[in-house]
Amino acid sequence: MYFLLVLVLFIAGCASSDPSGTVGLQSNQIQLFPRVSLTPEQVQLVYSGVQRVLSDPNSARFGDIFAGRQPDGKLYVCGSVDVRKNSGGFTGDQPFYGTLDQHAFTPITIGGTPEQSQAIEAYCRQQLTLG
């Protein structure tokens, strides 16, 4: 329950943030970022950045991670993470997105309600043309 509360508070504080500076989750305007592959070191930065905001970072199980290059050179990253709840079960894959520079991954939002998760997934599909 604590994890969900932290997650909801995190989302509430960050959901209006827009990594591209041009569009929010509710907007119909989408800036597409050219897809790029992440190096193993960049993937580790993404893992570390997400784990920093989780209540049980050691239980994190990551799904697919996709990235696109923003005009300023930063990478826009979408992925999913499954984390153990206080009850012992797992949350199920929760989508996330954020930005990656040479030093760290900064999560913008992670999961939330089913509606929020669907919005994140749709936003990432559009941003990175995941289909």
N, C-alpha and C positions, 0 to 999 in steps of 0.2 A: 504494500500500500504506500509506503514511504517513497519507493521508487516512482510510482505513478504520480504522486503529489509533486515530487521534484521535476518529473518530466513535464507535467502540465504547467508548472510555474516557469520552467525553462522555455517552453513553447510560447506561453503568453508573453514573455519578455522579448522573444526573438521572432515570432511569426510575422511581424510587420517588416522585418529586415529584408532587404532584397540584395542578394550577392551581386547582381549585375548592375544595380543602380538604376535600372530602367523599368522593372516590373515586379509586382507582388504576386502572391499566390492567386489572388482573385482577378487579376488583370487578364485581358485577352491579348495584350501585346507581349510577344515573346522574342527575346533576343537569343538566337541560336549560337552556341559555342562549338567550334570545330572539335570533334572528338580526338582525344589523345590517350595513349597508353601510359599508365603509371609505372614507375620503376619500383622495385621491391622497397627501396628506402622511402619513397613517397607513400606507398601503401602503409608502411609502418607509422608514418606521421599521421595518416588518417586514423588508423587504429588508436593511436595515443590520444589524438584530439577528441575522439568520441569517448574513449574510456575515461577521460578527465571529468566528464559531466555525468557519468553513470554512478548509481549508488553501489553497485557491485561490479566494478570494472573487470575483475578477473573472470567473471562468468560470461563475458561478451563473446558471442559467436557471430562472426561477420558473414554476410552474404556477398553477392556481387557488388563491385564498386566500379563506377563509370566516371570519367572525367572529360571536361571540355575546357579549352583555353579561352579566357576572357581577353578582350582587347588590350588590357593593361598587363597581360602576361600571367596573372594569377590563374590558378586552375579552379574551376567550379566542379565540385565532386558530389555525386549522388551515390547512395548505397543503402544497405539495410543491416540491422543488428538485432540479435535476439539476446535478451538478458534475463538472468534469474530474478524472479520476484522474491519478496520477503517470505512468501508462503512456500517457496522452494521450487515452484514450477517456473516455466519460462514465459515471457511476454508474447512470443511469436515475433516474426520479423517486423521490425519497426523501421520505416524508411527514414533517411536523414539526408540533409544536404548542407553544404558549407563551402568555404574557400580554402585553398591550399596555396601557401607561398613556399619559399625555400626553407623556412624554419618551422612552420607549424600548420596544422589543420585547425580551422576555426569553424565549429559547427554553427549553423544558423538555426536549424530546428531538427528535432528528432521525434518521430512518431506522434502519439497523442490519441485523440479519439479516432474512431474509424473514419469519420469525415475528414479530419486533419490528415490522416495517413493517406487517404485517397487523393487529397489535394496535393500533397507532397509528391506522390508517385506520378500524378498527371503532370505536374510542373516539371519534374525531372525528365519525363518522357519527351515533353515539348522542348525543353532547353537543350537536351542532348540528342534529340531525334532518335530516341530508343525504340519507338514504334509500339 
